[in-house]
């Protein structure tokens, strides 16, 4: 039995994030594929879902006509306004879940009067059920609506209810983090190559180490600072390396989050 047995979920948009969430929910067993509805204007994005057994549609209007219990707006913030305009006559008091960064609940509710809006900020690892999602309920969303959204996204990793002012920060931190981690893996690999390692060897060593560190940190519940101390001998090579890296990395991370939040505000302002 699925966690959300009998609940149908429709996705407006099957891009990187929307598609990842949809596939993750089916893979986690919380949503039966027969209850998954996916709308996208790109047939290539719909094809894998049709093969999976989901119902697919060329546009949101035709999908909404079939009345999914929850509608996930999985489109970019820049196009959400036009999507809201097209679906407004069809939504009524439906549960609407938005993943658009920077687009406030108030603006969505203004475009969809009466809709039970829940805004979420997920990240890409939801596809492998190891993501992080922040959840915030709108004016008309009830406890059952929030519980349903939490049930869905908790199956894809960690999910937390937050205030809306915290939502954008969560999106900047967890949403950007996969790119940050990937950048560091790439930089460390290139540094190894620059110092004389074969490229394929350097990359595999870095990726294997990253995987092992993540498993130990998660399985043992070790604080990152404590974990650093395990591999840092007094006066050793790691101590010297951390002295060179920690300042620029920390300051760069603060600057990166500030930049992400600034861009979020720009998107919200249109």
C-alpha positions as CSV (number, residue, x, y, z in Angstrom):
1,X,0.0,0.0,0.0
2,X,1.3,3.4,-0.9
3,X,1.6,6.1,1.8
4,X,-0.8,8.4,-0.1
5,X,-3.1,5.6,-1.4
6,X,-5.9,6.9,-3.5
7,X,-4.3,10.4,-3.9
8,X,-3.6,11.6,-7.4
9,X,-0.9,14.2,-8.0
10,X,-0.6,16.2,-11.1
11,X,2.6,17.9,-12.2
12,X,2.6,21.1,-14.4
13,X,6.1,20.8,-15.8
14,X,8.4,17.7,-16.1
15,X,11.8,19.4,-16.2
16,X,14.8,18.7,-14.0
17,X,13.1,19.4,-10.7
18,X,9.5,18.5,-11.5
19,X,10.5,15.3,-13.2
20,X,12.8,14.4,-10.3
21,X,10.1,14.8,-7.8
22,X,7.6,12.8,-9.8
23,X,10.0,9.9,-10.4
24,X,11.2,10.0,-6.8
25,X,7.6,9.7,-5.4
26,X,6.9,6.7,-7.6
27,X,10.3,5.1,-6.8
28,X,9.7,5.6,-3.1
29,X,6.4,3.9,-3.3
30,X,4.3,6.7,-1.9
31,X,2.5,7.4,-5.1
32,X,1.1,4.8,-7.4
33,X,2.1,5.5,-11.0
34,X,-1.5,5.2,-12.1
35,X,-2.2,8.2,-9.9
36,X,0.5,10.3,-11.4
37,X,-0.5,12.9,-14.0
38,X,2.2,14.9,-15.9
39,X,1.7,17.9,-18.2
40,X,4.5,19.4,-20.3
41,X,4.6,21.0,-23.7
42,X,7.8,19.0,-24.6
43,X,6.9,15.5,-25.8
44,X,10.4,14.3,-25.1
45,X,9.9,15.1,-21.4
46,X,6.6,13.2,-21.3
47,X,7.7,10.1,-23.1
48,X,9.5,8.5,-20.1
49,X,6.5,9.0,-17.9
50,X,4.1,7.5,-20.5
51,X,6.4,4.5,-20.6
52,X,6.3,4.3,-16.8
53,X,2.5,4.2,-16.9
54,X,1.7,7.7,-15.8
55,X,-1.0,9.8,-17.5
56,X,0.5,12.5,-19.7
57,X,-0.9,15.7,-21.2
58,X,0.4,18.3,-23.6
59,X,-0.8,21.2,-21.4
60,X,-2.0,22.0,-17.9
61,X,-5.6,22.6,-18.9
62,X,-6.2,19.1,-20.2
63,X,-4.5,17.6,-17.1
64,X,-6.5,19.7,-14.7
65,X,-9.7,18.6,-16.4
66,X,-9.1,15.1,-15.0
67,X,-9.1,16.6,-11.4
68,X,-5.9,15.6,-9.6
69,X,-6.1,15.8,-5.8
70,X,-3.0,17.9,-5.7
71,X,-1.3,20.0,-8.4
72,X,2.4,20.7,-8.3
73,X,3.5,23.8,-10.2
74,X,7.0,22.7,-11.3
75,X,7.9,25.5,-13.6
76,X,10.5,28.2,-13.5
77,X,9.7,31.5,-11.6
78,X,10.0,33.5,-14.9
79,X,7.1,31.6,-16.5
80,X,4.9,30.9,-13.4
81,X,2.9,34.1,-13.9
82,X,1.6,32.9,-17.4
83,X,1.0,29.4,-16.0
84,X,-1.1,30.8,-13.2
85,X,-3.1,32.8,-15.6
86,X,-3.9,29.8,-17.7
87,X,-4.9,27.5,-14.9
88,X,-6.8,30.0,-12.7
89,X,-10.2,29.2,-14.1
90,X,-9.6,25.5,-13.6
91,X,-8.1,25.3,-10.1
92,X,-11.0,26.5,-7.8
93,X,-10.2,25.3,-4.2
94,X,-7.6,22.6,-5.2
95,X,-4.4,21.9,-3.3
96,X,-1.7,23.7,-5.2
97,X,2.0,23.1,-4.4
98,X,4.5,25.6,-5.9
99,X,8.2,24.9,-6.1
100,X,9.0,28.3,-7.8
101,X,11.8,30.1,-6.1
102,X,11.1,33.6,-4.9
103,X,7.4,33.6,-5.9
104,X,5.5,34.4,-2.7
105,X,2.4,32.6,-1.4
106,X,0.5,35.9,-1.5
107,X,1.2,36.4,-5.2
108,X,0.1,32.8,-6.0
109,X,-3.1,33.2,-3.8
110,X,-3.9,36.5,-5.6
111,X,-3.8,34.7,-8.9
112,X,-5.6,31.6,-7.6
113,X,-8.3,32.9,-5.2
114,X,-9.5,30.1,-3.0
115,X,-6.8,27.6,-3.8
116,X,-5.1,25.8,-0.9
117,X,-1.5,26.9,-1.6
118,X,1.5,25.2,-0.1
119,X,4.9,26.5,-1.1
120,X,7.9,24.2,-1.1
121,X,11.6,24.5,-1.7
122,X,13.1,21.1,-2.7
123,X,16.5,20.2,-4.1
124,X,17.6,17.9,-6.9
125,X,18.6,14.9,-4.7
126,X,14.9,14.2,-4.1
127,X,15.3,12.1,-7.2
128,X,17.4,9.6,-5.3
129,X,15.3,10.1,-2.1
130,X,18.1,12.0,-0.3
131,X,16.9,15.6,-0.8
132,X,15.9,18.4,1.5
133,X,12.6,20.3,1.3
134,X,11.2,23.3,3.1
135,X,7.4,23.5,3.4
136,X,5.2,26.5,4.1
137,X,1.4,26.6,4.1
138,X,-0.7,29.4,2.7
139,X,-3.8,31.1,4.0
140,X,-6.3,28.5,2.9
141,X,-4.2,25.4,3.3
142,X,-5.3,23.2,6.2
143,X,-3.5,20.7,8.5
144,X,-4.4,17.8,6.2
145,X,-2.9,19.6,3.2
146,X,0.4,20.2,5.0
147,X,0.4,16.6,6.3
148,X,0.0,15.4,2.7
149,X,2.8,17.5,1.3
150,X,5.1,16.5,4.2
151,X,4.2,12.8,3.5
152,X,5.2,13.2,-0.1
153,X,8.4,15.1,0.4
154,X,9.5,13.2,3.5
155,X,9.7,10.1,1.3
156,X,12.2,11.9,-0.8
157,X,14.6,12.9,2.1
158,X,14.3,15.5,4.9
159,X,11.3,17.8,4.9
160,X,10.6,20.7,7.4
161,X,7.7,23.1,7.9
162,X,9.1,26.7,8.0
163,X,8.0,30.3,7.9
164,X,8.0,31.8,4.5
165,X,10.8,34.2,5.3
166,X,12.9,31.1,6.1
167,X,11.9,29.4,2.9
168,X,14.1,31.4,0.5
169,X,17.1,30.8,2.8
170,X,16.4,27.1,2.8
171,X,16.1,27.2,-1.0
172,X,19.4,29.1,-1.3
173,X,21.3,26.7,1.0
174,X,19.8,23.3,0.1
175,X,18.8,24.2,-3.5
176,X,22.3,25.4,-4.4
177,X,24.2,22.9,-2.3
178,X,24.3,20.1,-5.0
179,X,26.0,22.6,-7.4
180,X,28.4,23.7,-4.6
181,X,29.4,20.2,-3.8
182,X,29.8,19.3,-7.5
183,X,32.0,22.4,-7.9
184,X,34.2,21.4,-5.0
185,X,34.5,17.8,-6.4
186,X,35.5,19.2,-9.8
187,X,37.9,21.8,-8.3
188,X,39.6,19.1,-6.1
189,X,39.8,16.8,-9.1
190,X,41.4,19.5,-11.2
191,X,43.8,20.3,-8.4
192,X,44.9,16.7,-8.3
193,X,45.4,16.6,-12.0
194,X,47.4,19.8,-11.8
195,X,49.7,18.3,-9.2
196,X,50.3,15.2,-11.4
197,X,47.5,12.6,-10.9
198,X,45.8,11.0,-14.0
199,X,42.4,12.7,-14.5
200,X,40.3,9.5,-14.3
201,X,42.2,8.4,-11.2
202,X,41.8,11.8,-9.5
203,X,38.1,12.0,-10.1
204,X,37.4,8.5,-8.9
205,X,39.4,9.0,-5.7
206,X,37.6,12.3,-4.9
207,X,34.2,10.9,-5.6
208,X,34.8,7.7,-3.6
209,X,36.1,9.8,-0.7
210,X,33.1,12.1,-0.9
211,X,30.7,9.1,-0.8
212,X,32.6,7.6,2.2
213,X,32.6,10.9,4.1
214,X,28.9,11.4,3.6
215,X,28.1,7.9,4.8
216,X,30.2,8.3,7.9
217,X,28.8,11.7,8.7
218,X,25.2,10.4,8.3
219,X,25.5,7.0,9.8
220,X,27.6,8.0,12.8
221,X,26.0,11.4,13.4
222,X,29.4,13.0,13.7
223,X,29.6,16.8,13.7
224,X,31.5,18.0,10.6
225,X,34.0,19.9,12.7
226,X,34.7,16.7,14.7
227,X,35.1,14.7,11.5
228,X,37.7,17.3,10.3
229,X,39.6,16.8,13.5
230,X,39.8,13.1,12.9
231,X,42.0,13.6,9.8
232,X,43.9,16.6,11.0
233,X,47.1,15.9,12.7
234,X,48.9,18.7,14.5
235,X,51.4,20.3,12.2
236,X,50.4,17.9,9.4
237,X,49.5,18.3,5.7
238,X,45.8,18.5,6.3
239,X,46.3,21.3,8.9
240,X,48.3,23.2,6.4
241,X,45.8,22.7,3.7
242,X,42.9,23.7,5.9
243,X,44.7,26.9,6.9
244,X,44.9,27.9,3.2
245,X,41.3,26.8,2.3
246,X,39.0,27.5,5.3
247,X,39.0,31.3,5.0
248,X,38.4,31.7,1.3
249,X,35.9,28.8,1.3
250,X,33.9,30.2,4.2
251,X,33.8,33.7,2.9
252,X,32.9,32.4,-0.6
253,X,30.1,30.4,0.8
254,X,28.6,33.3,2.6
255,X,28.9,35.4,-0.5
256,X,27.3,32.7,-2.6
257,X,24.3,32.4,-0.4
258,X,23.9,36.2,-0.4
259,X,24.0,36.2,-4.2
260,X,21.4,33.4,-4.4
261,X,19.1,35.3,-2.0
262,X,19.6,38.5,-4.0
263,X,18.6,36.7,-7.2
264,X,15.6,35.2,-5.4
265,X,14.4,38.7,-4.6
266,X,14.9,39.8,-8.2
267,X,12.8,36.9,-9.4
268,X,10.1,37.7,-6.9
269,X,10.0,41.3,-8.1
270,X,9.6,40.1,-11.7
